[in-house]
Structures are given as structure tokens and as C-alpha cells.
């Protein structure tokens, strides 16, 4: 049987505003989870990805979760940081220019600010490589099912990931897929991937909310 890798394609470090995991702890957790690859997809920054790649180049895919004007996108093998707030089309064009693979984050999660509407999704389907069909942080399984159904109906493969904001979540979900080494080969591997994983417990959201609010309070107190 051909070799398959286990990868988590959505995760966050301390460099996300609501992330709790330092880089060394992040890498250690990914190795404990038995992952062959993990994408660091911090919110609108490459800082965590760059540090993680330096520490574990054999493990880490440099990525970014980017807030566009209409929803969030995932970039894989990102070399240059993409600013938030651009249109989806401009964001995708900038990712393509650097050879990145492009996915749509948690498209139908009813509690996410970065969710999408179907009209916009239909517009960008020809421009992306995949749709996140399983996100372990979705509170309702139906939201993941809707995403998976949309991907199938659109002829797109699925990505999957833990969306980990704490080390204990890393590896909760992901893909088993053929080996790859850059954005183009990853996009091809998505088409042969199998989803694995489970939904994380609801209380993991309290960890990221508390982290976000603590940082806001610290900034306020510092003036």
C-alpha cells in the first residue's frame, strides 16, 4: 500500500490573538499526536509559522488563516504574509502568486465571524483548491456536514483540521493523504485524502476566549 501521511491542516499558536500554545509546546504536541505534517495557520500572520518551521522543518507547513472582506481562507505553503480585509479574489491571487494552496475555512459554522454565504462561495469555487469539510471546533456536526456536502456538489476536495488553539486539541482531526512538498503537490494530494478525527469538546472554546480577553485586559492596563 502506498505511503500515507497524517496531517492536521488548521491550527493556531500563541501568535494568534486567541491562541495559547507556544512554539516548542506546539511542535511537541504535534509529534505526540503522531502527525507527519501540521499547518500553522495563525490569524493574519506568519510569525508563528516561521518560528515553527525553523524549529521543525520536517513537520511544519507554513500557513495563514486570512480574514477577507467576506470570510476566512486558509493558505498553505505561504511565503509572504497576506493582510486581512482584502477581497477573496485579491487574497487568492496573492496566495497563488507565491505558489500556495488555498482552502476555505469552516464555511458554514454558524458561530464563526469568518463563515461564508453560499453566493460568495459559489463565486470563488473555481479559484480555490479545497473546502474545509471537517473542523473539530464546530459545535454542531451539521455545520461540517453542510460543508462536506457543498464540497462534493462543487467538485472540490476537502481539508480537515483541529483548529487547535490549545496544545491538547492538536491532531483532533485532519487528513490521511499521499506525501507532498509544496502548494501544488498538496493541492493534488487533497484529491486523494481521507478525513479522520472527532469534534472537540465544547469547553475548548473557553480556553481561547479566556486567552483573548486576558490579552485585551493586559493591553488596557498597559494603556
N, C-alpha and C positions, 0 to 999 in steps of 0.2 A: 504493500500500500504506500502511496506517495506520502512524503513527509507533510505534516500539517503543523502550523504554529497556532498557539493560543494567544490572542491579543485582546486587550481592553482599549477601545477606541474613543473613550471620552472620560477624562479625569482631570482633577484640579490639584494644585499645590497651594502653599502659603502665599503664592504670588497672585492668586485670585482673591478678591476682596472678602469672600466668604469661605476661603479655603484654610484648613487647619494644619496641613501636612508639610513639614519641612522636607527639603530635597533628599537628604540622607534617609529619613524615615520612609519617604515615598518609594525610593528605589528598593529599600529593604522589604517593604510590604509587597511590592510587585514580584520580587523574587520568591517570597514566601508563598504567594498565590500561584506559583508555577507558570507565570506568564513568560512567553517568548518575546513579546513586544507590548509596549504600552504607549499610548499617545498622551502626552502632556498637552492639554487643551485649555489653558487658563484663559480667563475672560479678558479679551482685548489686549493681551500682552504675550511676548515671547520670553520674558525674563526667566520664568521657571523652566521652560523647555530648554533654554540654552544652558542653564546650570545643570539640569538633569542629564542632558546629552554629554556634557563634559565629564560627569561622574560615571555614567553608564552608557557609553555609545553603542554597546551591543544590545541594549534593551529599549532605549527610548526613541520614540518618533517625535520630532519637534512639531508641535501643532498649536492651534489657537482657536478658541471659540469666539466668534466675532459677532457683535450686535450690529446688524444692518438697520436700515431705516424701517424694515418690515418684519424682521425675525432674525434668529441666530443661525449662523453657518459654522461648520467645522472645517478647518483646513488642516491637512496632513502633509508633512514634509515642507513646512513653511520656513523660508529663509529670511524674509523681511516682514516685520510686523505690519499688520493691516489695521488702520484706525477704525474706530467704531463710527456708526452713523452714516456710512455710505449706502447707496442703493444696493440691493442684492446683486444687480448686474455688474456694477463697478467693483464690488467686493470680489465677485467671482473672477472678473477679468484680471484683477491684481494677483489673485492666487494662481490663476493659470499662467500668468507671465513668469512666475518663478517655479513652475513645474509641480505645483501642489495638487493633491487630490482634494476633492470638495464634497462634503456631505451636508445634509440638512439636519439640524438639531431638533430632537423631540417635537416634531411638527404639530402635534395635536394635544399636547399636555395642557389641560385646562387651567392649571395653576401657574404656568410659566409666562413671564413677560416676553420671553423670546419665542413664543409659539407663533405659528403661521396661520393664515387663512388659505383655503383651497384655491381661490382665484390666483393669489400670488404664487402659490406652489406650482400650479399648472403652467404659469408663465416661465418659471425657471427650470422646470423639469429637463428641458433639452440642454441645460448648461451645467448640471451637476452630475456627479458620479454615483451618488447613493443617497438614501434616506435612512435616518436612524429609526429602525423598526423596533428596537428594544432598548429602553433606557431604564436602568434599575431604580432610578429615583422617581419614576412616575408613580403617583399614589393610586391611580386607577389602571388596572390591566387593560381596560377597554381603550384607553388612550394609545397604548402601544399597539393593540390590535388594529386600531384605525390607521396608524402609521404604516404598519406592515401591509395592510390591505391597499393603501394608497401606493406604496412602493410596487407591489405586484401589478396593480392596474396600470401603473405608469411605465412598466418595463424596466424599473430600476432595481439594483441590488440593495440590500440592507446593510447598515452598520449597526453595531451594538456596543454598549459600554456601561460601566458602573455609574458614570457621572460622579465619581467619588470626590467628596470634599473632605473626607477624613480617611486615615490610613486603613481603618477596619473595613471600608467599603471596596477597596481596590480589588479588582478581579471578580466582583459580584456578577458581572455579565460581560460578554464580549463575543468574539468570533473565533472559530477554528477555520483556518484558510491556508492556502499554499504560501510558501515563502515569497517575499518581495523585498525590494531595496530602495524604492523611490516612489514618487507620486503616481507615475504611470503604471508601474507594476502592481502597486497597491490597488489602484482602480480596477485592474484586471482581476486581481485576487478576490476582490469583493464579490465578483460574479460567481465564484466557486465556494463561497463561505457558508458555514453553518453557525447559527446563533446558539450560544449557550448562556445559562445564567438564571437568575431569580430576581424578583423585586426585593429591594432593601426595605427594612422595617421603617415605618412612618417617622419614627423618632430621630432618624439620622438628619432630618431637616432641621431639627432643633439645634444640632451641632453647628451647622452652617449659619443659621440665623443668629445664634449667640455670638459667633465669631464676628459676623458683620456688625452687629450692634456694639460689641466691645470696641472694635476699631473706630467706629463713629464716635463713641464716648471719649476714647483716648484723644482723637483729633480735636474734639470740642474742648476738652480740658486743657489741651496744649495751646488752644487759641488759634 
